[in-house]
Amino acid sequence: MEIDPWASKGIKNYDEICEKFGLEKIDSTKLPNPTHLHRRGIIFAHRDLDSILNARKAGKPFGVLSGLMPSGQMHLGHKMVIDQAKWFQDLGGDVTIAVADLEAHATRGLSLEKCRKYAIEEYISNYAGMGLNPEKTSIYFQSERPIVQKMGFTLGTKTNLSEMEAIYGFSGKTSLAHVQSPLVQAGDIV
């Protein structure tokens, strides 16, 4: 089994995935308004979903963060992510989308201008059509958020290349911008 942020191979045992990554299986019958993705077991596990469900029950605010890497046309995998974000939004959550234009630039060799065009024309313009409420969705570009970039740089001072190679499978051929991408994503989260 091989899983990294950009691909997965040889997944046969989902129990093994849950154990390896500290995930809990989802019982869709216990979810409020489960989507077809939950009912069919496509979304089969979680980490800390209970904290969101408990916040919802208590009437406390909660939010979710997702991202998109604008490197080409949308496909069904992207739609599944938006369906999940919409589910959280329908439960009352705030939805934030980080446009990973810096990652697309670093990993796919696209110009930031091309990334911006893909993001707007292929992704953002379709999100409302897929049900996300634009008035309740916050979207930003990593390249336009200096605080995210600064946080990625700061996190880089606490991480070494050996750790990045072990976690993400980077090699000596991987560009430093690509190596920095997961740290910028962590900056999105923090």
Buried (B, 14 or more C-beta within 10 A) or exposed (E): EEBEBEEEEEEEEEEEBBEEEEBEEBEBEEBEEBBEBBEEEEBBBBEEBEEBBEBBEEEEEBEBBBBBBBBEEBEEEBEBBBBBBBBBBBBBBBBBBBBBBBBBBBBBEBEBEBBBEBBBEBBBEBBEEBEBEEEEBEBEBBBEBEEBBEBBEEBBEEBEEEEBBEEBBBEEEBEEEBBBBBBBBBBBEE
